[in-house]
């Protein structure tokens, strides 16, 4: 299947958390299939925005391939990067309200996770086509700081390197008066969260022509 963009994700290993994420969002990016959503009133609307990405944490944001680059070369580069990158961990994961959306975020020292993300961003940058003027303008609508503007110009995305905050998105933007409701709902359905949270694998994913993302390859971090 042809892909329009690529990204590097962290995906939870097969188990209760991965199954929850697929059922919560209604899309399994590992199996590349729609799955029955949890029987929760209003869930379809609350998860519409993140659904197409699948349940994941972004390490290198979506990018188009640079001129002269191809998927085979990208696959080889991701495999080499993963083979040389050491795993990371934090104390665990917790459900967090980030502004008006909900996500799972790391608890404790996040420096190792940030290191893995920075490695993904930097080592694979030669495969990233420059951001278009429309993409740059859309990002700038978020009123970026000077540092975020600098990162946007250099890496095509403002929330990388020292501005990176790992998260596994569970909802789109919620009405302020519904954040508490969806927090309680998510907590009622979440399985026990990992403690510690170990990041020992990354995944190359592709955006399909229908806009949904699916896994191309998974690689252990073996450095």
C-alpha positions as CSV (number, residue, x, y, z in Angstrom):
1,X,0.0,0.0,0.0
2,X,1.4,3.5,-0.9
3,X,1.9,5.9,2.0
4,X,1.8,9.7,2.0
5,X,3.8,10.3,5.2
6,X,5.8,8.4,7.7
7,X,6.5,8.7,11.4
8,X,8.2,6.9,14.3
9,X,6.0,5.8,17.1
10,X,6.3,4.1,20.4
11,X,3.6,1.4,20.6
12,X,2.8,-0.6,23.8
13,X,3.6,-4.3,23.5
14,X,0.8,-6.8,22.9
15,X,-1.3,-7.0,26.0
16,X,-4.0,-5.2,28.1
17,X,-2.8,-1.6,27.4
18,X,-2.5,-2.1,23.7
19,X,-5.9,-3.8,23.5
20,X,-7.5,-1.0,25.6
21,X,-6.0,1.7,23.3
22,X,-7.3,0.0,20.1
23,X,-10.8,-0.5,21.6
24,X,-10.8,3.1,23.0
25,X,-9.9,4.7,19.7
26,X,-11.6,2.2,17.4
27,X,-8.5,1.7,15.2
28,X,-5.7,-0.8,15.6
29,X,-2.7,0.6,13.8
30,X,-0.7,-2.6,14.4
31,X,-3.3,-4.8,12.7
32,X,-4.4,-2.0,10.4
33,X,-8.1,-2.6,11.0
34,X,-11.1,-1.0,12.6
35,X,-12.0,-2.7,15.9
36,X,-15.3,-2.5,17.9
37,X,-15.2,0.5,20.2
38,X,-15.9,0.3,23.9
39,X,-19.6,0.7,24.7
40,X,-19.2,4.2,26.1
41,X,-21.7,6.9,25.2
42,X,-20.1,9.8,23.3
43,X,-16.7,8.0,22.9
44,X,-16.8,8.1,19.1
45,X,-16.9,11.9,19.1
46,X,-14.4,12.3,21.9
47,X,-11.8,10.2,20.1
48,X,-12.5,11.2,16.5
49,X,-9.4,13.4,16.1
50,X,-6.7,10.9,17.4
51,X,-8.4,7.8,15.9
52,X,-6.6,7.8,12.6
53,X,-3.2,7.7,14.3
54,X,-3.9,4.7,16.5
55,X,-2.9,4.4,20.1
56,X,0.7,5.5,20.3
57,X,3.3,8.0,21.5
58,X,5.0,10.0,18.7
59,X,8.8,10.0,18.7
60,X,9.4,11.5,15.2
61,X,6.4,13.5,13.9
62,X,4.8,12.6,10.5
63,X,6.9,13.7,7.5
64,X,6.9,13.3,3.7
65,X,9.9,11.6,2.1
66,X,12.6,13.9,0.8
67,X,13.3,13.9,-2.9
68,X,15.6,11.0,-3.8
69,X,14.7,9.0,-0.7
70,X,12.5,5.8,-0.7
71,X,10.8,3.6,1.8
72,X,13.5,0.9,1.5
73,X,16.2,3.3,2.5
74,X,14.1,4.6,5.3
75,X,13.4,1.1,6.6
76,X,17.1,0.4,6.7
77,X,17.9,3.7,8.5
78,X,15.3,3.0,11.1
79,X,16.6,-0.5,11.7
80,X,20.2,0.8,12.1
81,X,19.1,3.7,14.4
82,X,17.2,1.2,16.6
83,X,20.1,-1.2,16.8
84,X,22.3,1.6,18.1
85,X,19.9,3.3,20.5
86,X,19.6,2.1,24.1
87,X,16.2,1.6,25.8
88,X,14.7,4.1,28.2
89,X,12.3,4.1,31.1
90,X,10.4,6.2,33.6
91,X,8.7,5.3,36.8
92,X,5.4,4.7,35.1
93,X,2.5,6.2,33.2
94,X,-0.4,8.3,34.4
95,X,-3.6,9.7,33.0
96,X,-3.1,13.4,32.5
97,X,-5.1,16.4,31.2
98,X,-2.9,18.3,28.8
99,X,-4.8,21.4,28.2
100,X,-8.2,20.2,26.9
101,X,-7.2,16.6,25.8
102,X,-6.4,13.5,27.8
103,X,-3.3,11.4,27.4
104,X,-1.0,9.0,29.2
105,X,2.2,10.7,30.2
106,X,5.4,9.4,31.9
107,X,5.9,9.7,35.6
108,X,9.4,10.4,37.0
109,X,12.6,11.0,35.1
110,X,11.7,11.5,31.4
111,X,15.3,12.2,30.2
112,X,15.8,8.8,28.7
113,X,12.6,8.9,26.7
114,X,13.5,12.4,25.4
115,X,16.9,11.0,24.4
116,X,15.2,8.3,22.3
117,X,12.9,10.8,20.6
118,X,15.8,13.2,19.9
119,X,17.7,10.3,18.3
120,X,14.7,9.5,16.1
121,X,14.3,13.1,15.0
122,X,18.0,13.8,14.3
123,X,19.2,10.5,12.8
124,X,16.3,10.2,10.3
125,X,16.1,13.9,9.3
126,X,17.8,13.3,6.0
127,X,14.6,11.4,4.9
128,X,12.3,14.3,5.8
129,X,11.1,16.6,3.0
130,X,11.1,20.3,4.1
131,X,7.8,21.5,5.6
132,X,5.6,23.3,3.1
133,X,4.7,27.0,3.6
134,X,1.2,25.9,4.4
135,X,2.4,23.5,7.1
136,X,4.7,26.2,8.6
137,X,1.8,28.6,8.6
138,X,-0.5,26.1,10.3
139,X,2.1,25.5,13.1
140,X,2.6,29.2,13.6
141,X,-1.0,29.7,14.3
142,X,-0.3,28.1,17.7
143,X,1.6,31.3,18.8
144,X,5.0,29.6,19.0
145,X,7.8,30.7,21.3
146,X,11.1,31.9,19.8
147,X,12.6,28.5,20.7
148,X,9.7,26.6,19.1
149,X,10.0,28.7,16.0
150,X,13.7,27.9,15.8
151,X,12.9,24.1,16.1
152,X,10.1,24.4,13.5
153,X,12.6,25.9,11.0
154,X,15.3,23.3,11.8
155,X,13.3,20.1,12.2
156,X,9.9,20.9,10.6
157,X,8.1,20.6,13.9
158,X,8.1,22.9,17.0
159,X,7.7,20.3,19.8
160,X,10.9,18.3,19.5
161,X,14.2,18.2,21.4
162,X,13.9,20.3,24.6
163,X,10.3,21.1,23.7
164,X,9.3,17.4,23.5
165,X,6.8,16.0,25.9
166,X,6.0,12.3,25.4
167,X,2.3,11.5,25.5
168,X,-0.1,8.8,24.3
169,X,-3.3,10.6,23.2
170,X,-6.7,9.4,24.3
171,X,-9.0,12.2,23.2
172,X,-9.4,15.2,21.0
173,X,-10.0,18.7,22.5
174,X,-12.7,18.4,25.0
175,X,-15.2,21.0,26.3
176,X,-13.8,22.3,29.6
177,X,-16.8,21.1,31.5
178,X,-16.4,17.5,30.1
179,X,-12.8,17.0,31.1
180,X,-13.7,15.6,34.5
181,X,-16.3,13.3,33.0
182,X,-13.9,11.8,30.4
183,X,-11.1,11.5,33.0
184,X,-13.3,9.4,35.2
185,X,-14.5,7.4,32.2
186,X,-11.0,6.7,31.0
187,X,-9.9,5.7,34.5
188,X,-12.8,3.3,34.8
189,X,-11.7,1.4,31.6
190,X,-7.9,1.7,31.8
191,X,-6.0,-1.5,32.7
192,X,-3.2,-1.3,35.3
193,X,-0.6,1.0,33.9
194,X,3.0,-0.2,33.6
195,X,5.4,0.7,36.5
196,X,8.1,1.2,35.5
197,X,7.3,2.3,31.9
198,X,9.9,0.8,29.6
199,X,10.5,2.1,26.1
200,X,12.5,-0.7,24.4
201,X,11.0,-0.7,20.9
202,X,10.1,1.8,18.2
203,X,7.9,1.4,15.1
204,X,8.0,2.9,11.6
205,X,4.5,3.7,10.6
206,X,3.0,5.0,7.4
207,X,0.0,7.2,6.6
208,X,-2.3,5.5,4.2
209,X,-4.3,7.2,1.4
210,X,-7.3,7.2,3.7
211,X,-5.5,9.2,6.3
212,X,-5.1,6.4,8.8
213,X,-1.7,5.2,10.1
214,X,-0.5,1.6,10.1
215,X,2.7,-0.2,11.3
216,X,5.3,-1.0,8.7
217,X,8.0,-2.4,11.0
218,X,8.8,-2.6,14.7
219,X,12.3,-2.7,16.0
220,X,13.8,-3.4,19.4
221,X,16.1,-0.7,20.9
222,X,19.3,-2.8,21.1
223,X,22.1,-0.2,21.7
